Amino acid sequence: MRNRYLGVAKGTLLGMRRGFTVPLGCRVDAFPRVVRNSGITDARVTLGQHCRLFFGVGFYLRGTGARIDIGDHTYLNRRTEITCRERVTIGAHCAIAWDVNIMDTDAHTFEDRPDTAPVTIGDHVWIGAGAVILKGVTIGDGAVVAAKTVVTKDVPPGVLVAGQPARVIREGVSWSG
């Protein structure tokens, strides 16, 4: 059974059923999991207008001031998870398939390397099923990330990347959907 919750204007997910607000025209098949580390009250998820969240989407806010911003007309399919300690930004008109993981943190410190770096996904980006987007990555407008791809470095606009780690397979791609 599908549930539909409509708010009025741009909204912020507050993580509990009470106070859960969604912008006008968004479709939420089921309340997403919104998990905050204890003591963190200022982290937030913001949806643009006409977004869609399928069943099993999860937002994990792991740092003070963590922000997940999702643009207009973007959808996150089943079991997509976003882990954010600092900032994850997803543009407008993006298609994110099922079982995708996006994270701006390693969750652990490795030697003297920073454990957090923002993730930015441009407008009109398609991310295939089972892809993993790691910290510090920027994906350019119009790019396509193939299924099961692990993205460890920036992706230029308008290219198709695939593999583990991701590499450019084709340039000048376009997609509709």
SEDRENLO-665322 format. One record per residue (C-alpha): residue in three letters; x, y, z. Coordinates in steps of 0.02 Angstrom, whole numbers. Layout:
N
ala, X, Y, Z
...
***
This chain:
177
met, 0, 0, 0
arg, 68, 170, -48
asn, 60, 318, 67
arg, 68, 495, 5
tyr, 119, 640, 115
leu, 112, 815, 45
gly, 178, 972, 127
val, 171, 1153, 72
ala, 329, 1227, -7
lys, 508, 1174, 20
gly, 523, 1059, 169
thr, 649, 977, 283
leu, 640, 797, 339
leu, 648, 796, 528
gly, 676, 611, 551
met, 517, 562, 640
arg, 339, 544, 582
arg, 293, 696, 682
gly, 363, 848, 594
phe, 402, 752, 436
thr, 373, 879, 299
val, 386, 858, 113
pro, 374, 990, -24
leu, 217, 1007, -125
gly, 205, 874, -260
cys, 333, 754, -185
arg, 287, 572, -174
val, 345, 466, -29
asp, 304, 280, -41
ala, 356, 252, 140
phe, 438, 359, 273
pro, 626, 354, 244
arg, 742, 304, 384
val, 822, 463, 451
val, 954, 419, 580
arg, 1057, 546, 676
asn, 1204, 513, 790
ser, 1156, 549, 970
gly, 1165, 731, 1019
ile, 1153, 795, 841
thr, 1003, 907, 821
asp, 1051, 1027, 682
ala, 1078, 901, 541
arg, 946, 898, 405
val, 884, 828, 240
thr, 802, 949, 118
leu, 700, 896, -33
gly, 662, 1001, -184
gln, 490, 1002, -263
his, 416, 849, -350
cys, 544, 726, -281
arg, 504, 542, -255
leu, 568, 429, -118
phe, 536, 243, -141
phe, 520, 116, -1
gly, 675, 86, 105
val, 770, 248, 71
gly, 887, 290, 215
phe, 971, 452, 269
tyr, 1110, 438, 398
leu, 1163, 605, 473
arg, 1327, 574, 563
gly, 1396, 748, 600
thr, 1349, 913, 678
gly, 1275, 1021, 541
ala, 1268, 878, 415
arg, 1160, 924, 264
ile, 1085, 821, 126
asp, 1007, 928, -10
ile, 908, 848, -152
gly, 852, 950, -303
asp, 683, 964, -388
his, 613, 816, -487
thr, 744, 693, -421
tyr, 701, 518, -366
leu, 787, 395, -251
asn, 737, 215, -283
arg, 720, 70, -161
arg, 851, 46, -27
thr, 959, 194, -78
glu, 1062, 253, 70
ile, 1150, 419, 95
thr, 1275, 435, 237
cys, 1324, 614, 276
arg, 1444, 685, 403
glu, 1464, 853, 316
arg, 1374, 883, 150
val, 1293, 784, 9
thr, 1211, 882, -132
ile, 1109, 800, -270
gly, 1050, 908, -415
ala, 883, 922, -503
his, 809, 793, -622
cys, 921, 651, -560
ala, 876, 467, -569
ile, 954, 362, -431
ala, 920, 176, -448
trp, 897, 48, -310
asp, 1032, -8, -187
val, 1142, 146, -218
asn, 1258, 204, -78
ile, 1318, 384, -71
met, 1435, 436, 69
asp, 1541, 587, 111
thr, 1637, 496, 247
asp, 1743, 341, 272
ala, 1668, 330, 447
his, 1844, 291, 510
thr, 2008, 387, 505
phe, 2145, 308, 400
glu, 2321, 365, 443
asp, 2329, 554, 419
arg, 2198, 567, 281
pro, 2037, 666, 308
asp, 1889, 551, 340
thr, 1759, 671, 266
ala, 1741, 766, 101
pro, 1580, 834, 21
val, 1493, 742, -121
thr, 1412, 842, -261
ile, 1303, 763, -394
gly, 1255, 881, -536
asp, 1089, 902, -626
his, 1014, 767, -738
val, 1129, 628, -675
trp, 1080, 445, -687
ile, 1157, 327, -559
gly, 1131, 141, -594
ala, 1082, 4, -473
gly, 1208, -45, -341
ala, 1328, 98, -376
val, 1436, 168, -236
ile, 1484, 352, -232
leu, 1627, 387, -110
lys, 1682, 543, -17
gly, 1748, 695, -107
val, 1672, 651, -276
thr, 1590, 775, -395
ile, 1484, 703, -535
gly, 1457, 824, -679
asp, 1290, 871, -757
gly, 1215, 742, -874
ala, 1334, 602, -825
val, 1282, 419, -814
val, 1354, 300, -684
ala, 1331, 117, -735
ala, 1262, -15, -617
lys, 1382, -83, -485
thr, 1509, 55, -520
val, 1620, 118, -378
val, 1654, 304, -402
thr, 1813, 360, -312
lys, 1859, 513, -418
asp, 1769, 656, -503
val, 1662, 616, -656
pro, 1659, 745, -798
pro, 1492, 808, -867
gly, 1406, 707, -1004
val, 1505, 545, -990
leu, 1464, 364, -951
val, 1572, 285, -816
ala, 1580, 102, -766
gly, 1690, -16, -668
gln, 1773, -35, -500
pro, 1847, 93, -491
ala, 1747, 196, -615
arg, 1825, 243, -781
val, 1754, 339, -929
ile, 1676, 218, -1056
arg, 1595, 345, -1172
glu, 1589, 533, -1193
gly, 1448, 643, -1255
val, 1308, 536, -1186
ser, 1129, 592, -1161
trp, 984, 505, -1078
ser, 801, 535, -1046
gly, 687, 467, -915
***
